[in-house]
Amino acid sequence: MKNLFNFKHFKGDLFGGITAGIVALPLALAFGVSSGLGPSAGLYGAIFISFFAALFGGTNTQISGPTAPMTAVSMVVIAGMVAAFDGDVTKALPSILSVFLLAGLMQVGLGFLGLGKYIKYIPYPVVSGFMTAIGVIILITQILPSLGYYPKEDATYVEQFKPFAEEIILDNILKEEAGEGILVLEDFKETIKRAERITEEQILKESKTLAGSEASGVIGAVKVLPRALKNINWLELLLALGTIIIIYGFKRITTKIPSTLVALLVMSGIAVGLGLNYRPIEEIPSGLPLPNFEIFSNFKLKTITPYVFTALTLALLGAIDSLLTSVVADNMTKTKHNPNKELLGQGIGNSIGAIFGGIPGAGATIRTVVNINAGGKTRLSGMIAGILLLLILLALGPIASQIPAAVLAGILITVGIGVMDYKGLKAIPHMPRTEVAIMLMVLILSSIWNLVYAVGIGLVIASLMFMKKIGDLTAERSDVKPLKKEKRWSDELDFPENLEDKVFIKHIKGPLFFGSTSEFQELAKQIPETATTVIIRLGRMQYIDQSGLYAMEDVLIDLVRNGNGKKVLLVGLLKQPKYMLERIDIIPDIIPKEHLFKDFKDCLKWVKNNVE
């Protein structure tokens, strides 16, 4: 906190914060609309995350707020929970925000546990596939609003869901009666009476919910795309195309003024100024954001239990997103961020943002770069960006509500194109096949199935492949041969020839862990009955895990107790493996301390004196 109120760089922080806040405005609105909670949720998230992540975080110049990856995962949560509450966003909102709050608290926990430094171990193919999938999801799902097509408002499309809607409503009636202890077959009149009270409005509402669910996501958007192309709203399409053209075109003129903001102002000005009959975004509430206490008063554990893993994914994704941005900021400012403190700040920001109805976010690379280039030096810049967005909300909320929905769809399409990992895609011809397979698998599964599960599967497979590779390398380098055939190390060249058939040497050249235990266990089977002594050289075995420990125990017992009393000598045993062997009494119960040697020279003396 020592630089918190350092006003030495206040001018730079002021300009940096204002510039970053202006850049964040259209993106916050667009991400809010894309998430399904509306533009105000994006704006609230940007306000609170930017302010509190800067206040408590570990990167002085970081600007935080809703980002494309966090919004894409949030969409999954929101769509699933809204469907569970019969399409009623208002009813689902407390549960949705509870998941977001849980994700924020998990980030705080990651920071307290000091796990920030481990985020870097997530394999690049998983991150690459995920980021490209985010781009694909945003790009494809924004095609429909850019064409001015909304499935819930297509009467013909909604009509086909009415039989399914009636079935769901009747099923709910039967469930209600079962909950009340009513036996349907004995009191069928009660069921008929309740069914007769079903209105057309109820059926239509349920039909629209089903239609929206069917058309959601990448597969849903592709399914209804033919209908959308037959029902293009040309005004909405022109507004979206105009936005995209300005965003890419204005960058060629200057990058000092955010092209996204220019596109938002120009296209919104044209739509409002000419009095066009366009579709505006949802109304942004005026006044200060208020906390949603229903998160606590209506809290039900069973509602969020299925989303615990999703909340963890949000927490980890936000951590990765933020810490990658922190590295970019470090490179630009020649400073060093505190990863655990950064996670703490991000977690606090996301937790408070959730309480006030905001979508979750993370450190945003583009906004952070803009802040640094505009003169931002300390955490005040991020706090100023949040305050600016709050002032815009209070002063311009009703005006912002007039922004065309197609303009935000156009902004999101450019975000989707920009977020894809082109570096990873270009490297496909040159990458190992296993890594390409992981990247493509994560990309495809994330796009057409489930972001959360795809990342989990990608991590598991990448870890298994890594462990197999390390196990193969360890086994390849740690072969077991009699001394006559073994490639001798330099200090073994003078080994007595008359003892070569009696003494076997095992070189372990790497960690002994669960991926390499099977090869090690072959040791006892390969040593002939004529051998009286086995030397195991452990100077290059830096680490042994529990699986490796028990594998070694089995082998040593087999050699010492079941192998005609062979002598086993351990040479160069390092600190961690020695500690593990002592913990389960391999030393001294199986291998006495006098059979431990610091180097091969001492071991050779023992062999010459004790082996006939």
Salt bridges, closest charged atoms under 4 A:
ASP88 OD2 - LYS205 NZ 3.96
GLU153 OE2 - ARG279 NH1 2.64
ASP154 OD2 - ARG227 NH2 2.94
GLU159 OE1 - LYS162 NZ 3.47
ASP171 OD2 - LYS175 NZ 3.37
GLU176 OE1 - ARG194 NH1 3.76
GLU180 OE1 - ARG194 NH2 2.62
GLU190 OE2 - ARG194 NE 2.72
GLU200 OE1 - LYS162 NZ 3.70
GLU214 OE2 - LYS223 NZ 3.14
ASP330 OD2 - HIS337 ND1 2.55
ASP472 OD2 - LYS468 NZ 2.81
ASP479 OD2 - LYS481 NZ 3.14
GLU486 OE2 - HIS507 ND1 3.51
ASP491 OD2 - ARG537 NH2 2.93
GLU492 OE2 - HIS507 NE2 2.82
GLU492 OE2 - ARG537 NH1 2.78
GLU500 OE2 - ARG488 NH2 2.22
ASP501 OD2 - LYS484 NZ 3.31
GLU522 OE2 - LYS525 NZ 3.75
